[in-house]
Amino acid sequence: MRESQKLKKGIFISFEGIEGTGKTTQARLLSERLVEKGYEVILTQEPGGTVIGNRIREILLLPEHKEMSYMTELLLYNAARAQHLSEKIIPALNEGKVVITDRFTDSTVAYQGYGRGIDISLVMSIDSIATGGIKPHLTILFDLDVEVGLKRNRGINKVDRLELEDIEFHKKVREGYLKIAEAEPDRIKTVDTSLPLKDVSENVWEIVRWRLEK
């Protein structure tokens, strides 16, 4: 089934960004706002969103799994995404719902491509198998200084295997995100998350309202 057939009804929105940008909070706030306005909304995350996806998430993020190869990591993310799409995202979109996911393909390109150094064309080839070419209608990239983001997460005692990588890894990820956004300005809109939470929320809403009207 082609992408245009699969995504013909709903609206697919992804939130992206490095660690500590507050995208998870903003995804929840947007979901609540859309529900108040009468939209049917599915709020989900990657890796995860399904029973199988959550099991894969545990494997990927446990700090003690230091021996995991980069290729294993890449394939696990895509396995979780394939399940997420078939079980949750595509059915919701075909019912006309708004799907908001905390991370999607751009995370894999940024983290495993730019961060890990896996060839971008290989990352995209594997993604095309997992997703069938499906992309969000709108992606909001939350941008923030790397050190500020990591400090925020340490402040709430949030630690996983990727967050334990050195600062240079996270800088590469941020640079990767910015390159992805530059290449797809129609789909990806960048929001400065150094601003107060309420200001960030309003900026997100203006972008989403514009997309819904469009």
Residue, then its C-alpha position, 0 to 999 in steps of 0.5 A: m500500500r502506498e504512502s498516500q493511501k496509508l496517510k490519507k485521513g489523519i495528521f501525523i506530527s513528530f517531535e524531535g530534539i536532543e536530550g533535555t529539550g522538553k519535547t516530551t512535555q510539549a507533546r503532552l501539552l499539545s495533545e491536551r490542547l488539541v483534545e480541548k479543541g475537539y480533535e481525536v489524538i493519539l500521543t505516543q513515543e519511540p522507541g515504544g508505543t506498543v508492547i513489543g516496542n516497549r520491550i525493545r526500548e528497555i533493551l536499547l536504553l538500559p545503561e548496562h548494555k554497553e556492548m551493543s554494536y551500532m548496527t544492532e542499535l540501528l536495527l532495533y530502532n527500526a524494528a520498534r518503528a515497524q511495529h509502531l507503524s503497523e500496530k498503532i500509527i497507521p490505524a490511527l491515521n486511517e481513522g482520521k486521528v492526530v498522531i503525535t509521536d515523541r521521536f521518529t525517523d529523524s531521531t535515527v538519522a541524527y543519533q545513529g547516522y550523524g552521532r554514531g557515524i553510520d552511513i546516512s544512505l544506509v540508515m535511510s535504506i533501512d528506514s525505508i524498509a521499516t516505514g515504507g517511506i512514511k514521513p510525518h506531515l509536520t516535524i517540530l525540532f526542539d533546539l537547545d545547547v547540548e550542555v544545557g539539555l544534558k544538565r536539565n536531564r541530570g536535574i531530574n535524574k534521567v539517565d539512559r545508555l545514550e545520555l551517558e555518551d560523551i558531549e561530542f556525541h551529543k554535539k554531533v547529534r544536534e548538528g545532524y538535526l540542524k542539517i536534516a531541518e535545513a534539507e526539509p524546511d517545509r516539513i521541519k520547523t525549529v523551535d528554540t527551547s531555551l525560552p520559558l515553557k509557556d513561550v515554547s508551548e505557544n510557538v508550537w501551537e502556532i506552527v501546528r495551527w498553521r499546519l492544520e489550517k493548511 
